[in-house]
Every structure is written in structure tokens, then in C-alpha cells.
Amino acid sequence: MNKVYPVFIVALILVLGFLAFKIMSFLGCYVRIEDFDQCWKLNAW
């Protein structure tokens, strides 16, 4: 049971890192281009 927690923690960190990267990419695009629709399409899942 102890080996489940490190795997869960690593998976959680990877998912949160990916979400943070997507949010930062979108915000950076929005600041530069100032077009919500175009940035949303560029940063689509």
C-alpha cells in the first residue's frame, strides 16, 4: 500500500504541471495577441 502513494503524488504533480503550463501559455498568448478566440484555438487540448 505504501508504493501507491508515491505513484499518486507523481501523477498529481505531472497533471498539475501540465495544467499550469496550459494556463501560462494561454495567458502569455492573450497578453501578446489580445484575442481570446485565437489564443483559445492555439492552446486547445
ChimeraX attribute file (.defattr): number of C-alpha atoms within 10 A of each C-alpha:
attribute: neighborCount
match mode: 1-to-1
recipient: residues
	/A:1	4
	/A:2	6
	/A:3	7
	/A:4	8
	/A:5	10
	/A:6	10
	/A:7	11
	/A:8	11
	/A:9	11
	/A:10	11
	/A:11	12
	/A:12	12
	/A:13	12
	/A:14	12
	/A:15	12
	/A:16	12
	/A:17	12
	/A:18	12
	/A:19	12
	/A:20	12
	/A:21	12
	/A:22	15
	/A:23	13
	/A:24	12
	/A:25	14
	/A:26	18
	/A:27	17
	/A:28	13
	/A:29	18
	/A:30	16
	/A:31	11
	/A:32	9
	/A:33	11
	/A:34	12
	/A:35	11
	/A:36	14
	/A:37	9
	/A:38	13
	/A:39	19
	/A:40	14
	/A:41	10
	/A:42	12
	/A:43	13
	/A:44	9
	/A:45	6
